[in-house]
């Protein structure tokens, strides 16, 4: 069977209704993005002016060959190391994907941070950060984080802040600057669609992929930070 092509309405009334329907669809599609911008407007900072906070959360952003952090992830980790050396944070919670044996974002992030001046005892690993919502919920429910600085790229940081706020973590976001290459544009475009899922997560608050038992890693690292 041949598919019939949709036809442009012949009457002005039909054309007007079609245009109105398309415009309404565009507005609805962009509402979640507008929510992200409005809800996080006063929560974005730089490494120089972010409030002093005990915990920073760094979200995974992929590994390259030989298990090294991707350039985007390395820039996030550089910002965390800068905050630690400046005394603006005490502990770094690295959250990422370790869903298979040959892919371990948290350990790669830990190794990178230790090479850049963050003591191993001040780093806590979340191996089940399979997505932004999962990472935020686990930071609150598993690691007991009530307040945090979140570190990610500029195109992602608003979604991270909004979701962590929805999960009960009082959050400030540091957006890491990167050159506007193909990956950056892809990430920015992806966020338009991810905003819709973020709005649903914030409203319905589903359980993360894996929750598990509470872990004392952050509390122990903070206790040791005063030694």
N, CA, C and O of each residue as an XYZ file, in Angstrom:
908
protein
N       0.841     -1.202      0.000
C       0.000      0.000      0.000
C       0.878      1.255      0.000
O       1.870      1.342      0.723
N       0.486      2.219     -0.828
C       1.225      3.467     -0.889
C       0.699      4.448      0.154
O      -0.506      4.646      0.308
N       1.644      5.049      0.858
C       1.251      6.035      1.864
C       0.861      7.340      1.184
O       1.569      7.821      0.299
N      -0.238      7.897      1.586
C      -0.661      9.180      1.044
C       0.079     10.307      1.746
O       0.164     10.344      2.974
N       0.605     11.211      0.960
C       1.312     12.343      1.544
C       0.326     13.297      2.207
O      -0.762     13.542      1.685
N       0.716     13.834      3.360
C      -0.178     14.824      3.973
C      -0.295     16.056      3.080
O       0.696     16.497      2.497
N      -1.457     16.594      2.974
C      -1.697     17.733      2.103
C      -1.853     19.019      2.910
O      -2.413     19.031      4.006
N      -1.336     20.094      2.329
C      -1.511     21.410      2.931
C      -2.988     21.793      2.827
O      -3.560     21.702      1.741
N      -3.616     22.215      3.913
C      -5.045     22.570      3.859
C      -5.316     23.597      2.766
O      -4.526     24.516      2.551
N      -6.426     23.430      2.092
C      -6.768     24.314      0.977
C      -7.402     25.613      1.444
O      -7.235     26.647      0.797
N      -8.119     25.581      2.544
C      -8.796     26.785      3.016
C      -7.896     27.556      3.978
O      -7.013     26.991      4.624
N      -8.145     28.852      4.052
C      -7.356     29.678      4.973
C      -7.593     29.285      6.419
O      -6.680     29.335      7.243
N      -8.816     28.896      6.719
C      -9.125     28.467      8.084
C      -8.326     27.226      8.444
O      -7.752     27.141      9.530
N      -8.290     26.271      7.535
C      -7.518     25.052      7.783
C      -6.039     25.327      7.909
O      -5.362     24.735      8.750
N      -5.523     26.238      7.066
C      -4.105     26.596      7.130
C      -3.775     27.271      8.459
O      -2.747     26.990      9.075
N      -4.672     28.171      8.892
C      -4.461     28.868     10.156
C      -4.464     27.888     11.324
O      -3.639     28.003     12.231
N      -5.368     26.944     11.308
C      -5.427     25.961     12.389
C      -4.184     25.077     12.411
O      -3.683     24.720     13.478
N      -3.695     24.729     11.228
C      -2.485     23.908     11.180
C      -1.291     24.654     11.755
O      -0.514     24.101     12.533
N      -1.154     25.927     11.362
C      -0.047     26.737     11.885
C      -0.171     26.887     13.395
O       0.825     26.803     14.114
N      -1.390     27.110     13.878
C      -1.601     27.247     15.322
C      -1.250     25.961     16.057
O      -0.678     25.998     17.147
N      -1.598     24.815     15.453
C      -1.284     23.528     16.078
C       0.220     23.308     16.145
O       0.739     22.820     17.150
N       0.927     23.674     15.061
C       2.388     23.522     15.043
C       3.024     24.427     16.090
O       3.932     24.009     16.810
N       2.548     25.664     16.174
C       3.101     26.605     17.156
C       2.837     26.127     18.578
O       3.709     26.227     19.441
N       1.649     25.613     18.822
C       1.332     25.097     20.159
C       2.224     23.930     20.517
O       2.672     23.806     21.656
N       2.486     23.060     19.525
C       3.378     21.929     19.763
C       4.785     22.375     20.110
O       5.423     21.805     20.995
N       5.277     23.412     19.400
C       6.623     23.932     19.686
C       6.702     24.524     21.089
O       7.681     24.320     21.806
N       5.656     25.260     21.472
C       5.637     25.858     22.815
C       5.655     24.779     23.884
O       6.404     24.877     24.855
N       4.834     23.752     23.711
C       4.792     22.662     24.686
C       6.130     21.946     24.769
O       6.570     21.558     25.852
N       6.781     21.771     23.607
C       8.069     21.081     23.589
C       9.146     21.869     24.318
O      10.064     21.284     24.893
N       9.038     23.198     24.299
C      10.060     24.040     24.916
C       9.763     24.397     26.368
O      10.615     24.971     27.046
N       8.574     24.068     26.854
C       8.231     24.388     28.242
C       9.197     23.773     29.254
O       9.609     24.466     30.184
N       9.579     22.484     29.110
C      10.532     21.927     30.084
C      11.864     22.680     30.106
O      12.444     22.878     31.174
N      12.352     23.100     28.939
C      13.604     23.863     28.902
C      13.440     25.199     29.603
O      14.334     25.645     30.321
N      12.288     25.840     29.393
C      12.020     27.102     30.078
C      11.990     26.901     31.586
O      12.497     27.731     32.339
N      11.389     25.788     32.027
C      11.359     25.473     33.461
C      12.772     25.344     34.017
O      13.054     25.840     35.108
N      13.663     24.686     33.282
C      15.040     24.529     33.753
C      15.719     25.879     33.913
O      16.405     26.113     34.907
N      15.536     26.764     32.950
C      16.187     28.068     33.020
C      15.646     28.906     34.167
O      16.411     29.556     34.880
N      14.339     28.893     34.346
C      13.735     29.712     35.401
C      14.077     29.166     36.781
O      14.412     29.931     37.685
N      13.996     27.850     36.951
C      14.179     27.257     38.283
C      15.629     27.279     38.754
O      15.885     27.148     39.951
N      16.581     27.444     37.838
C      17.991     27.416     38.233
C      18.684     28.761     38.047
O      19.907     28.854     38.149
N      17.902     29.798     37.775
C      18.483     31.094     37.425
C      19.446     31.626     38.479
O      20.455     32.242     38.136
N      19.150     31.396     39.752
C      19.989     31.941     40.822
C      20.910     30.889     41.437
O      21.427     31.089     42.537
N      21.120     29.779     40.746
C      21.888     28.677     41.306
C      23.179     28.395     40.550
O      23.889     27.448     40.890
N      23.497     29.177     39.552
C      24.705     28.927     38.763
C      25.833     29.855     39.211
O      25.631     31.051     39.421
N      27.015     29.279     39.350
C      28.183     30.008     39.813
C      29.413     29.624     38.985
O      29.330     28.807     38.068
N      30.544     30.225     39.322
C      31.828     29.845     38.741
C      32.705     29.256     39.832
O      32.338     29.279     41.007
N      33.858     28.729     39.452
C      34.773     28.189     40.462
C      35.273     29.286     41.395
O      35.735     28.995     42.499
N      35.187     30.538     40.967
C      35.694     31.642     41.786
C      34.682     32.130     42.807
O      35.074     32.639     43.857
N      33.382     31.989     42.529
C      32.391     32.576     43.446
C      31.372     31.582     43.996
O      30.413     31.990     44.652
N      31.559     30.294     43.744
C      30.623     29.325     44.288
C      30.743     29.293     45.814
O      31.857     29.367     46.331
N      29.646     29.186     46.542
C      29.733     29.153     48.011
C      30.565     27.970     48.502
O      30.569     26.901     47.892
N      31.264     28.178     49.605
C      32.010     27.073     50.203
C      31.029     25.979     50.631
O      30.072     26.239     51.361
N      31.276     24.774     50.172
C      30.375     23.650     50.402
C      31.209     22.409     50.679
O      32.268     22.221     50.080
N      30.741     21.578     51.569
C      31.536     20.412     51.936
C      31.727     19.442     50.774
O      32.814     18.890     50.606
N      30.690     19.229     49.973
C      30.719     18.173     48.959
C      30.523     18.741     47.564
O      29.669     19.601     47.344
N      31.316     18.254     46.632
C      31.104     18.517     45.207
C      30.727     17.199     44.539
O      31.264     16.146     44.882
N      29.805     17.263     43.590
C      29.406     16.086     42.828
C      29.832     16.292     41.381
O      29.459     17.280     40.747
N      30.617     15.350     40.866
C      31.047     15.399     39.468
C      30.365     14.265     38.725
O      30.485     13.101     39.109
N      29.654     14.602     37.666
C      28.920     13.619     36.876
C      29.809     13.046     35.782
O      30.610     13.766     35.186
N      29.670     11.753     35.518
C      30.447     11.108     34.467
C      30.119     11.660     33.097
O      29.014     12.146     32.861
N      31.091     11.582     32.188
C      30.885     12.092     30.819
C      31.656     11.264     29.808
O      32.094     11.777     28.779
N      31.820      9.983     30.102
C      32.419      9.100     29.120
C      33.922      8.908     29.286
O      34.626      9.773     29.807
N      34.391      7.757     28.829
C      35.811      7.422     28.844
C      36.322      7.235     27.420
O      35.587      6.824     26.523
N      37.593      7.545     27.242
C      38.239      7.298     25.964
C      38.994      5.979     26.041
O      38.889      5.247     27.026
N      39.746      5.687     25.008
C      40.510      4.450     24.994
C      41.491      4.417     26.156
O      41.936      5.455     26.646
N      41.808      3.235     26.574
C      42.674      2.998     27.738
C      42.022      3.456     29.038
O      42.698      3.591     30.058
N      40.716      3.695     29.007
C      39.996      4.024     30.231
C      40.244      5.405     30.784
O      39.956      5.652     31.956
N      40.770      6.321     29.981
C      41.014      7.682     30.449
C      39.754      8.526     30.292
O      38.966      8.293     29.375
N      39.551      9.510     31.180
C      38.386     10.383     31.040
C      38.383     11.111     29.698
O      39.432     11.528     29.206
N      37.208     11.258     29.119
C      37.081     12.046     27.904
C      37.471     13.497     28.202
O      37.468     13.893     29.368
N      37.804     14.296     27.194
C      38.144     15.702     27.460
C      37.051     16.445     28.222
O      37.352     17.267     29.088
N      35.792     16.168     27.912
C      34.713     16.829     28.627
C      34.707     16.436     30.097
O      34.515     17.286     30.966
N      34.914     15.164     30.379
C      34.956     14.720     31.767
C      36.197     15.270     32.464
O      36.131     15.651     33.632
N      37.312     15.314     31.766
C      38.541     15.855     32.359
C      38.354     17.309     32.774
O      38.859     17.723     33.818
N      37.637     18.086     31.971
C      37.399     19.483     32.330
C      36.541     19.596     33.592
O      36.750     20.491     34.411
N      35.590     18.700     33.740
C      34.785     18.684     34.971
C      35.666     18.380     36.178
O      35.561     19.026     37.221
N      36.526     17.397     36.020
C      37.412     16.999     37.122
C      38.428     18.088     37.433
O      38.785     18.288     38.594
N      38.898     18.792     36.410
C      39.810     19.914     36.645
C      39.146     20.973     37.513
O      39.778     21.538     38.405
N      37.867     21.243     37.250
C      37.144     22.233     38.059
C      37.024     21.772     39.506
O      37.173     22.571     40.430
N      36.753     20.472     39.704
C      36.664     19.940     41.074
C      37.997     20.056     41.788
O      38.048     20.429     42.960
N      39.079     19.739     41.086
C      40.412     19.844     41.689
C      40.737     21.294     42.045
O      41.340     21.563     43.084
N      40.337     22.217     41.186
C      40.556     23.635     41.464
C      39.811     24.060     42.727
O      40.366     24.771     43.565
N      38.567     23.633     42.866
C      37.785     23.969     44.053
C      38.404     23.369     45.310
O      38.436     24.010     46.361
N      38.890     22.144     45.199
C      39.503     21.509     46.374
C      40.771     22.256     46.796
O      40.961     22.551     47.976
N      41.628     22.557     45.829
C      42.878     23.248     46.167
C      42.619     24.635     46.734
O      43.408     25.141     47.532
N      41.505     25.257     46.320
C      41.159     26.586     46.827
C      40.459     26.523     48.173
O      40.145     27.563     48.753
N      40.209     25.321     48.681
C      39.551     25.168     49.967
C      38.060     25.440     49.942
O      37.456     25.690     50.986
N      37.451     25.393     48.746
C      36.018     25.680     48.648
C      35.162     24.429     48.815
O      33.958     24.527     49.049
N      35.776     23.255     48.696
C      35.091     21.984     48.945
C      36.031     21.097     49.755
O      37.236     21.343     49.809
N      35.478     20.072     50.381
C      36.287     19.151     51.178
C      36.285     17.734     50.625
O      37.262     17.002     50.788
N      35.208     17.347     49.979
C      35.062     15.975     49.474
C      34.461     16.025     48.070
O      33.610     16.864     47.771
N      34.918     15.116     47.221
C      34.371     15.010     45.866
C      33.668     13.660     45.716
O      34.272     12.607     45.917
N      32.394     13.707     45.362
C      31.630     12.498     45.049
C      31.618     12.348     43.533
O      31.013     13.156     42.828
N      32.288     11.311     43.036
C      32.318     11.064     41.597
C      31.263     10.011     41.279
O      31.271      8.921     41.851
N      30.365     10.340     40.375
C      29.247      9.460     40.076
C      29.216      9.149     38.589
O      29.213     10.052     37.752
N      29.193      7.861     38.273
C      29.236      7.481     36.869
C      28.834      6.041     36.651
O      28.308      5.377     37.545
N      29.093      5.573     35.447
C      28.646      4.257     34.980
C      29.730      3.201     35.208
O      30.874      3.357     34.779
N      29.344      2.135     35.888
C      30.208      0.957     36.024
C      29.329     -0.282     35.825
O      29.373     -1.236     36.602
N      28.529     -0.229     34.754
C      27.557     -1.297     34.513
C      28.188     -2.554     33.935
O      27.556     -3.610     33.907
N      29.432     -2.448     33.473
C      30.128     -3.640     32.985
C      31.576     -3.592     33.438
O      32.098     -2.530     33.780
N      32.217     -4.746     33.438
C      33.545     -4.882     34.028
C      34.598     -4.041     33.325
O      35.526     -3.550     33.967
N      34.466     -3.869     32.008
C      35.494     -3.159     31.255
C      35.210     -1.662     31.111
O      35.855     -0.982     30.312
N      34.246     -1.147     31.884
C      33.921      0.284     31.793
C      33.659      0.811     33.192
O      32.653      0.470     33.815
N      34.572      1.649     33.686
C      34.503      2.083     35.077
C      34.788      3.584     35.159
O      35.931      4.001     35.344
N      33.746      4.373     35.022
C      33.917      5.824     35.095
C      34.397      6.294     36.469
O      35.349      7.072     36.531
N      33.783      5.859     37.572
C      34.198      6.390     38.873
C      35.671      6.151     39.192
O      36.338      7.051     39.702
N      36.197      4.955     38.902
C      37.606      4.702     39.195
C      38.518      5.548     38.314
O      39.563      6.013     38.769
N      38.131      5.751     37.058
C      38.922      6.615     36.180
C      38.905      8.055     36.680
O      39.917      8.753     36.615
N      37.766      8.489     37.174
C      37.647      9.842     37.724
C      38.482      9.988     38.989
O      39.142     11.008     39.190
N      38.452      8.975     39.834
C      39.258      8.999     41.059
C      40.744      9.090     40.736
O      41.468      9.891     41.329
N      41.192      8.269     39.797
C      42.610      8.269     39.435
C      43.030      9.632     38.887
O      44.116     10.121     39.200
N      42.185     10.234     38.084
C      42.498     11.544     37.515
C      42.605     12.600     38.615
O      43.536     13.405     38.617
N      41.666     12.597     39.537
C      41.689     13.579     40.620
C      42.922     13.433     41.503
O      43.524     14.432     41.897
N      43.297     12.212     41.813
C      44.481     12.021     42.662
C      45.735     12.517     41.961
O      46.655     13.014     42.611
N      45.780     12.385     40.625
C      46.941     12.902     39.878
C      46.957     14.432     39.859
O      47.981     15.046     39.557
N      45.820     15.036     40.183
C      45.730     16.494     40.131
C      45.528     17.102     41.524
O      44.945     18.177     41.671
N      46.015     16.401     42.524
C      46.140     17.015     43.839
C      45.019     16.785     44.831
O      45.032     17.373     45.912
N      44.042     15.942     44.493
C      42.972     15.644     45.455
C      43.310     14.322     46.143
O      43.437     13.302     45.466
N      43.459     14.313     47.468
C      43.806     13.065     48.168
C      42.747     11.991     47.949
O      41.551     12.279     47.886
N      43.203     10.760     47.835
C      42.289      9.648     47.607
C      41.235      9.551     48.704
O      40.093      9.177     48.439
N      41.614      9.885     49.930
C      40.678      9.792     51.059
C      39.562     10.822     50.983
O      38.577     10.721     51.714
N      39.702     11.806     50.113
C      38.675     12.844     49.972
C      37.780     12.590     48.760
O      36.980     13.447     48.385
N      37.913     11.422     48.155
C      37.118     11.085     46.976
C      36.207      9.904     47.312
O      36.661      8.908     47.875
N      34.944     10.014     46.973
C      33.967      8.950     47.202
C      33.369      8.564     45.852
O      33.044      9.432     45.042
N      33.226      7.266     45.613
C      32.771      6.782     44.316
C      31.340      6.257     44.376
O      30.980      5.478     45.259
N      30.537      6.702     43.419
C      29.197      6.152     43.206
C      29.236      5.398     41.884
O      29.334      6.003     40.817
N      29.159      4.080     41.961
C      29.300      3.241     40.773
C      27.978      3.008     40.035
O      27.956      2.296     39.031
N      26.907      3.580     40.502
C      25.600      3.362     39.870
C      24.954      4.672     39.443
O      23.732      4.818     39.482
N      25.790      5.622     39.034
C      25.261      6.878     38.520
C      24.973      6.745     37.031
O      25.691      7.298     36.198
N      23.918      6.009     36.706
C      23.620      5.682     35.314
C      22.928      6.818     34.563
O      22.738      6.732     33.350
N      22.559      7.857     35.259
C      21.918      9.019     34.657
C      21.875     10.137     35.674
O      22.157      9.919     36.853
N      21.527     11.329     35.232
C      21.535     12.480     36.139
C      20.581     12.294     37.306
O      20.942     12.565     38.451
N      19.373     11.838     37.029
C      18.402     11.628     38.105
C      18.902     10.570     39.068
O      18.811     10.753     40.282
N      19.430      9.465     38.553
C      19.961      8.411     39.419
C      21.046      8.963     40.328
O      21.059      8.681     41.526
N      21.957      9.750     39.763
C      23.066     10.300     40.552
C      22.565     11.211     41.652
O      23.074     11.173     42.773
N      21.565     12.036     41.343
C      21.034     12.969     42.342
C      20.324     12.229     43.474
O      20.531     12.534     44.648
N      19.488     11.258     43.117
C      18.757     10.501     44.142
C      19.733      9.728     45.023
O      19.581      9.704     46.245
N      20.723      9.103     44.417
C      21.690      8.324     45.191
C      22.546      9.230     46.080
O      22.891      8.851     47.199
N      22.887     10.419     45.589
C      23.650     11.347     46.422
C      22.894     11.640     47.711
O      23.492     11.713     48.785
N      21.583     11.807     47.604
C      20.754     12.119     48.771
C      20.496     10.888     49.626
O      20.777     10.891     50.825
N      19.954      9.820     49.005
C      19.468      8.678     49.771
C      20.556      7.691     50.173
O      20.465      7.075     51.235
N      21.564      7.533     49.356
C      22.609      6.543     49.646
C      23.793      7.167     50.365
O      24.332      6.583     51.305
N      24.201      8.361     49.922
C      25.405      8.963     50.491
C      25.106     10.076     51.488
O      26.028     10.639     52.079
N      23.830     10.400     51.681
C      23.451     11.371     52.701
C      23.870     12.796     52.420
O      24.110     13.564     53.352
N      23.965     13.170     51.145
C      24.367     14.529     50.775
C      23.133     15.438     50.803
O      22.156     15.191     50.097
N      23.187     16.474     51.613
C      22.086     17.423     51.711
C      22.357     18.709     50.930
O      21.429     19.406     50.521
N      23.634     19.011     50.729
C      24.015     20.251     50.035
C      25.268     19.974     49.225
O      26.186     19.310     49.706
N      25.313     20.476     48.003
C      26.457     20.140     47.158
C      26.671     21.175     46.060
O      25.752     21.885     45.651
N      27.911     21.233     45.601
C      28.252     21.924     44.366
C      28.261     20.877     43.262
O      28.934     19.854     43.382
N      27.535     21.120     42.210
C      27.473     20.197     41.084
C      28.361     20.716     39.961
O      28.381     21.914     39.679
N      29.091     19.814     39.324
C      30.019     20.227     38.274
C      29.721     19.463     36.999
O      29.700     18.232     36.982
N      29.488     20.217     35.927
C      29.213     19.612     34.634
C      29.446     20.667     33.556
O      29.854     21.788     33.860
N      29.188     20.309     32.292
C      29.269     21.302     31.224
C      28.085     22.269     31.306
O      27.054     21.963     31.904
N      28.256     23.438     30.692
C      27.222     24.450     30.750
C      25.895     23.995     30.199
O      24.845     24.383     30.712
N      25.922     23.164     29.142
C      24.658     22.742     28.550
C      23.904     21.735     29.411
O      22.718     21.497     29.179
N      24.569     21.140     30.401
C      23.953     20.107     31.235
C      23.689     20.571     32.664
O      22.864     19.983     33.363
N      24.371     21.607     33.096
C      24.378     21.932     34.518
C      23.009     22.367     35.028
O      22.680     22.089     36.181
N      22.205     23.035     34.216
C      20.881     23.450     34.683
C      20.004     22.237     34.988
O      19.288     22.215     35.989
N      20.065     21.238     34.125
C      19.277     20.025     34.366
C      19.767     19.324     35.625
O      18.961     18.826     36.410
N      21.080     19.281     35.822
C      21.632     18.639     37.017
C      21.163     19.340     38.282
O      20.765     18.686     39.246
N      21.208     20.668     38.284
C      20.781     21.431     39.468
C      19.293     21.219     39.729
O      18.892     20.974     40.867
N      18.478     21.311     38.692
C      17.030     21.158     38.876
C      16.679     19.777     39.410
O      15.822     19.649     40.284
N      17.332     18.746     38.893
C      17.017     17.391     39.348
C      17.524     17.130     40.755
O      16.838     16.479     41.543
N      18.707     17.621     41.085
C      19.204     17.413     42.448
C      18.362     18.188     43.458
O      18.129     17.712     44.569
N      17.910     19.370     43.079
C      16.996     20.107     43.954
C      15.721     19.295     44.168
O      15.224     19.204     45.290
N      15.191     18.706     43.095
C      13.978     17.891     43.205
C      14.211     16.658     44.067
O      13.291     16.166     44.720
N      15.444     16.161     44.067
C      15.780     14.983     44.868
C      16.080     15.329     46.321
O      16.298     14.433     47.136
N      16.094     16.611     46.655
C      16.313     17.019     48.039
C      17.714     17.476     48.364
O      18.067     17.594     49.537
N      18.533     17.739     47.339
C      19.898     18.218     47.549
C      19.954     19.712     47.234
O      19.732     20.120     46.094
N      20.247     20.513     48.233
C      20.405     21.955     48.033
C      21.647     22.160     47.171
O      22.757     21.855     47.608
N      21.475     22.670     45.957
C      22.552     22.593     44.970
C      22.909     23.941     44.354
O      22.056     24.799     44.129
N      24.212     24.092     44.091
C      24.735     25.150     43.242
C      25.465     24.478     42.090
O      26.080     23.427     42.271
N      25.402     25.072     40.922
C      26.010     24.456     39.760
C      27.160     25.268     39.211
O      27.082     26.492     39.108
N      28.238     24.567     38.857
C      29.369     25.181     38.170
C      29.400     24.604     36.758
O      29.647     23.413     36.569
N      29.149     25.456     35.776
C      29.172     25.022     34.387
C      30.554     25.208     33.807
O      31.076     26.323     33.769
N      31.149     24.120     33.353
C      32.504     24.152     32.806
C      32.446     24.589     31.345
O      31.660     24.050     30.566
N      33.268     25.555     30.974
C      33.287     26.035     29.590
C      34.097     25.096     28.708
O      35.138     24.584     29.120
N      33.613     24.877     27.497
C      34.318     24.066     26.504
C      34.160     24.713     25.140
O      33.231     25.488     24.911
N      35.080     24.387     24.232
C      34.956     24.918     22.877
C      33.694     24.347     22.222
O      33.278     23.224     22.507
N      33.113     25.136     21.354
C      31.856     24.753     20.712
C      32.132     23.873     19.497
O      32.044     24.312     18.350
N      32.467     22.623     19.782
C      32.714     21.665     18.716
C      31.457     20.846     18.461
O      30.392     21.160     18.992
N      31.576     19.788     17.643
C      30.412     18.972     17.303
C      29.801     18.330     18.547
O      28.580     18.218     18.659
N      30.658     17.908     19.485
C      30.159     17.288     20.712
C      29.355     18.284     21.539
O      28.325     17.940     22.119
N      29.834     19.513     21.585
C      29.125     20.546     22.353
C      27.748     20.797     21.762
O      26.759     20.866     22.491
N      27.681     20.933     20.445
C      26.383     21.181     19.808
C      25.450     19.983     19.961
O      24.242     20.148     20.134
N      26.010     18.790     19.899
C      25.189     17.602     20.118
C      24.626     17.603     21.535
O      23.447     17.324     21.751
N      25.498     17.924     22.501
C      25.050     17.956     23.892
C      23.967     18.991     24.120
O      22.995     18.735     24.831
N      24.135     20.169     23.515
C      23.130     21.204     23.671
C      21.799     20.819     23.055
O      20.743     21.093     23.626
N      21.844     20.184     21.889
C      20.611     19.739     21.232
C      19.944     18.641     22.048
O      18.723     18.626     22.205
N      20.746     17.731     22.560
C      20.211     16.628     23.355
C      19.484     17.142     24.594
O      18.492     16.554     25.024
N      19.976     18.234     25.164
C      19.370     18.756     26.378
C      17.942     19.247     26.162
O      17.132     19.223     27.088
N      17.629     19.692     24.949
C      16.260     20.117     24.669
C      15.294     18.958     24.882
O      14.212     19.129     25.443
N      15.704     17.771     24.423
C      14.852     16.595     24.576
C      14.941     16.029     26.000
O      13.951     15.540     26.546
N      16.143     16.102     26.595
C      16.318     15.582     27.947
C      15.533     16.398     28.972
O      15.182     15.895     30.040
N      15.265     17.649     28.642
C      14.513     18.497     29.575
C      13.123     17.932     29.839
O      12.612     18.034     30.954
N      12.514     17.340     28.825
C      11.195     16.746     29.010
C      11.224     15.603     30.002
O      10.371     15.514     30.886
N      12.211     14.725     29.856
C      12.346     13.607     30.806
C      12.660     14.137     32.198
O      12.169     13.604     33.193
N      13.481     15.189     32.273
C      13.817     15.759     33.574
C      12.567     16.264     34.295
O      12.416     16.078     35.502
N      11.680     16.901     33.542
C      10.450     17.393     34.155
C       9.609     16.245     34.696
O       9.023     16.350     35.774
N       9.551     15.152     33.948
C       8.797     13.986     34.415
C       9.455     13.374     35.648
O       8.765     12.978     36.588
N      10.789     13.294     35.649
C      11.496     12.755     36.819
C      11.231     13.606     38.053
O      11.009     13.081     39.145
N      11.256     14.923     37.871
C      11.053     15.818     39.006
C       9.641     15.691     39.571
O       9.439     15.806     40.780
N       8.666     15.455     38.696
C       7.269     15.350     39.138
C       6.986     13.985     39.758
O       6.429     13.903     40.852
N       7.367     12.915     39.064
C       6.995     11.570     39.506
C       8.053     10.902     40.383
O       7.752      9.933     41.078
N       9.284     11.405     40.360
C      10.380     10.936     41.208
C      10.489      9.403     41.225
O      10.281      8.783     42.268
N      10.809      8.798     40.091
C      10.948      7.340     40.048
C      12.189      6.882     40.811
O      13.114      7.661     41.041
N      12.193      5.627     41.193
C      13.389      5.058     41.818
C      14.510      4.978     40.788
O      14.244      4.759     39.607
N      15.749      5.150     41.213
C      16.866      5.003     40.269
C      17.009      3.560     39.816
O      16.387      2.657     40.375
N      17.827      3.355     38.807
C      18.055      2.003     38.279
C      18.490      1.056     39.380
O      18.031     -0.084     39.447
N      19.379      1.530     40.243
C      19.850      0.726     41.373
C      19.958      1.640     42.583
O      20.597      2.690     42.518
N      19.339      1.247     43.679
C      19.396      2.062     44.880
C      20.355      1.434     45.893
O      21.416      1.995     46.170
N      19.994      0.287     46.441
C      20.898     -0.394     47.362
C      20.908      0.197     48.755
O      20.035      0.979     49.132
N      21.929     -0.202     49.517
C      22.031      0.216     50.916
C      22.745      1.557     51.046
O      23.483      1.981     50.156
N      22.505      2.212     52.178
C      23.206      3.457     52.453
C      24.696      3.200     52.618
O      25.110      2.159     53.129
N      25.500      4.174     52.174
C      26.958      4.058     52.263
C      27.522      5.234     53.052
O      27.109      6.376     52.849
N      28.462      4.959     53.949
C      28.984      6.020     54.815
C      30.193      6.758     54.241
O      30.859      7.508     54.955
N      30.480      6.548     52.953
C      31.704      7.096     52.385
C      31.855      8.593     52.528
O      32.927      9.070     52.900
N      30.805      9.347     52.242
C      30.890     10.804     52.323
C      31.089     11.252     53.764
O      31.925     12.115     54.033
N      30.323     10.669     54.704
C      30.454     11.041     56.116
C      31.862     10.743     56.630
O      32.434     11.542     57.371
N      32.419      9.600     56.240
C      33.772      9.238     56.679
C      34.807     10.212     56.098
O      35.725     10.650     56.791
N      34.638     10.535     54.825
C      35.596     11.451     54.191
C      35.537     12.837     54.830
O      36.566     13.491     55.005
N      34.343     13.274     55.173
C      34.204     14.586     55.824
C      34.800     14.549     57.235
O      35.425     15.513     57.677
N      34.602     13.440     57.927
C      35.184     13.313     59.276
C      36.707     13.360     59.210
O      37.361     13.969     60.057
N      37.257     12.711     58.196
C      38.707     12.717     58.033
C      39.262     14.028     57.547
O      40.451     14.301     57.714
N      38.402     14.862     56.935
C      38.886     16.128     56.401
C      39.357     17.071     57.491
O      40.149     17.978     57.236
N      38.868     16.857     58.710
C      39.279     17.738     59.804
C      40.568     17.295     60.482
O      41.073     17.992     61.363
N      41.114     16.131     60.081
C      42.336     15.628     60.733
C      43.561     16.432     60.308
O      44.672     16.149     60.756
